[in-house]
Amino acid sequence: MDEVTHGADQHARLWQARTADGAGYAVKLSGGGTPAGLVVTAHLAGQGVPGVPAPLPTRDGRLYADHAGRRLSVVPWVSDRRALDGPMTDAHWRAYGEVLAAVHAVPVTEELARLLPPGGAAYPRIVAATRAAAERLRDPDPADAAGPLVAELAAVWAAAADRVSTLVRGVERHVADRPGPVVVCHGDPHLGNVLLGTDGQVWLIDWDDAVLAPPECDLMFVVGGVLAFAPITAEQEKTALAGYGRVDIDPVRLAWFLAVRALDDLSDWTRQALDPDASVADRAFALRIVRGLVSPVGLVTLADAALRDLDPPG
């Protein structure tokens, strides 16, 4: 087995395993969250949804094994090609939309309704974490050895203060406008969680953030994308939505989910940049992510623009 080190989940480890006969598997040890993602992928694959690798059952028929208090799961290794590394053809973009549409079309069973949290339900905690991060940066720890890094982080936040305030107000103001049709959503279908195959095939992996939510919870990753370093062009968006099929995207729900995600990413990466127990390299990496989030093509900026479009000045 070879450990795979890319990915942002601090509570999981992943290996690529190879058997004697040449078969490949993704072996994951998860310490956070719930097994809901494994239940979802098994259900979706059983419903014939394309592009969703299902977990292998254990000898006693379960979807994972208990290992030192963590979940150990095994899924076929379907591809070495990440969509982030490209190139994505038009066929891949269309298939990306088709997979999301097939996921959203699966009926919500009683088990899924019991296991999956509602998308965006954690927004009060996320808003509180954002305010706490801003307060920490206004009064940094003078004993922190990474003083220059903290000062740079504080300057980044100061430059984005108006946008962050817009996001917080928008999330709290438009929460009542969020309800819509509830479907199974991946919750995090950015291109880092998409694998590419031959003939335009794609697979959607890492279902740990699966939720029940309106389709906009997933479609915000298609409409422009959420990664500052991998924006989705208008032509790519058009092709993916053509694969998705008929859709009426609600701008209020789209903006709300964008804002919640932006605040979650911003507060979490800021927390990591401020962690005195983390290495200097890890803290510097987190700072780079924060800078990307507030850049002209970053998620904070995209969400700010979406909310301002809902409530234009005057």
Residue pairs with C-beta under 8 A, 6 or more apart in sequence:
1 15
1 16
1 17
1 18
1 27
2 15
2 16
3 13
3 14
3 15
4 14
4 15
4 16
4 26
6 192
7 14
7 192
7 206
9 30
9 32
9 206
9 208
10 32
11 30
11 31
11 32
11 33
12 28
12 29
12 30
12 31
12 32
12 208
13 28
13 29
14 26
14 27
14 28
14 29
15 26
15 27
15 28
16 24
16 25
16 26
16 27
16 77
17 24
17 25
17 26
17 27
17 74
17 77
18 24
18 25
19 25
23 76
24 76
24 77
25 56
25 74
25 75
25 76
25 77
26 53
26 74
26 75
26 76
26 77
26 205
27 72
27 73
27 74
28 71
28 72
28 73
28 74
28 75
29 67
29 70
29 71
29 72
30 70
30 71
30 73
30 208
31 69
31 70
31 71
32 208
33 208
33 209
34 115
35 63
35 64
35 71
36 115
36 116
36 117
36 210
37 206
37 207
37 208
37 209
37 210
38 55
38 63
38 64
38 71
38 73
38 207
39 63
39 111
39 112
39 115
40 112
40 115
40 116
40 184
40 207
40 210
41 52
41 53
41 54
41 55
41 75
41 207
42 54
42 55
42 63
43 106
43 109
43 111
43 112
44 52
44 54
44 103
44 106
44 184
45 52
45 53
45 54
46 54
47 106
49 99
49 102
49 103
49 106
50 95
50 98
50 99
50 102
50 201
51 95
51 98
51 99
51 102
51 201
51 202
51 203
51 204
52 99
52 103
52 203
52 204
53 75
53 76
53 78
53 203
53 205
54 75
54 76
55 63
55 64
55 73
55 74
55 75
56 74
56 75
56 76
57 63
58 64
58 65
63 73
64 71
64 72
64 73
65 71
65 72
65 73
66 72
75 205
78 195
78 197
78 203
78 205
79 195
79 196
79 197
79 203
81 195
81 196
81 197
82 191
82 192
82 194
82 195
82 196
83 92
83 96
83 191
83 192
83 194
83 195
83 196
83 202
84 191
84 192
84 194
84 227
84 230
86 196
88 96
88 191
88 196
88 236
89 200
90 200
90 239
91 199
91 200
92 196
92 200
92 201
92 202
93 236
93 239
93 240
93 243
94 200
94 239
94 240
94 242
94 243
95 200
95 201
95 202
95 243
96 194
96 202
96 222
96 240
96 243
97 222
97 239
97 240
97 241
97 242
97 243
97 244
97 245
98 243
98 244
98 245
99 202
99 203
99 204
100 186
100 189
100 204
100 215
100 218
100 219
100 222
100 244
101 243
101 244
101 245
103 183
103 184
103 185
103 186
103 204
103 218
104 183
104 184
104 185
104 215
104 218
105 183
106 183
106 184
108 182
108 183
108 184
108 212
112 184
112 212
113 212
116 184
116 210
116 211
116 212
117 211
117 212
118 182
118 211
118 212
118 213
119 185
119 187
119 211
119 212
119 213
119 214
119 217
119 257
120 178
120 211
120 213
120 217
120 256
120 257
120 260
122 264
123 171
123 175
123 260
126 171
126 260
126 263
126 264
126 267
127 168
127 171
127 172
127 263
129 263
129 264
129 267
129 268
129 271
130 164
130 167
130 168
130 263
130 266
130 267
131 168
132 267
133 157
133 266
133 267
133 270
133 271
133 274
134 157
134 161
134 164
136 274
137 150
137 153
137 154
137 157
137 270
137 274
138 154
140 147
140 150
140 151
140 154
141 150
141 276
144 150
144 274
144 276
145 276
146 276
146 280
146 283
149 273
149 280
149 283
149 284
149 287
150 273
150 274
152 287
153 270
153 273
153 274
153 287
153 290
156 287
156 290
156 291
156 294
157 164
157 270
159 294
160 294
160 300
163 294
163 300
163 301
163 304
164 263
164 266
164 300
166 304
166 307
166 308
167 259
167 262
167 263
167 300
167 303
167 304
167 307
168 263
170 255
170 256
170 259
170 303
170 307
170 310
170 311
171 256
171 259
171 260
171 263
174 252
174 255
174 256
174 307
174 310
175 256
177 252
177 253
177 256
178 214
178 252
178 253
178 256
178 257
179 214
180 214
180 215
180 216
180 250
180 253
181 214
181 215
182 212
182 213
182 214
183 212
183 213
183 214
183 215
184 210
184 212
185 210
185 211
185 212
185 213
185 215
185 217
185 218
186 193
186 204
186 207
186 209
186 210
186 218
187 207
187 209
187 210
187 211
187 213
187 217
187 218
188 206
188 208
188 209
188 221
189 204
189 218
189 221
190 221
190 225
190 226
190 227
190 230
191 225
191 227
191 230
192 227
193 204
193 205
193 206
194 202
194 203
194 204
194 205
195 202
195 203
195 205
196 202
197 203
211 217
213 257
214 250
214 253
215 247
215 249
216 249
216 250
216 253
216 254
216 256
216 257
217 257
219 244
219 247
219 249
219 254
220 226
220 254
220 257
220 258
220 261
222 232
222 237
222 240
222 241
222 244
223 232
223 237
223 249
223 254
224 231
224 232
224 237
224 302
225 231
225 232
226 258
226 261
226 299
226 302
227 299
228 292
228 293
228 295
228 297
228 298
228 299
229 292
231 297
232 240
241 247
251 306
251 309
251 310
252 310
254 306
255 303
255 306
255 307
255 309
255 310
258 299
258 302
258 303
258 306
259 303
259 306
259 307
261 299
261 303
262 293
262 299
262 300
262 302
262 303
262 304
265 289
265 293
265 299
266 290
266 293
266 294
266 300
269 286
269 289
269 290
269 293
270 286
270 290
272 278
272 282
272 283
272 286
273 283
273 286
273 287
273 290
274 283
275 282
275 283
278 286
292 298
293 299
293 300
294 300
294 301
295 301
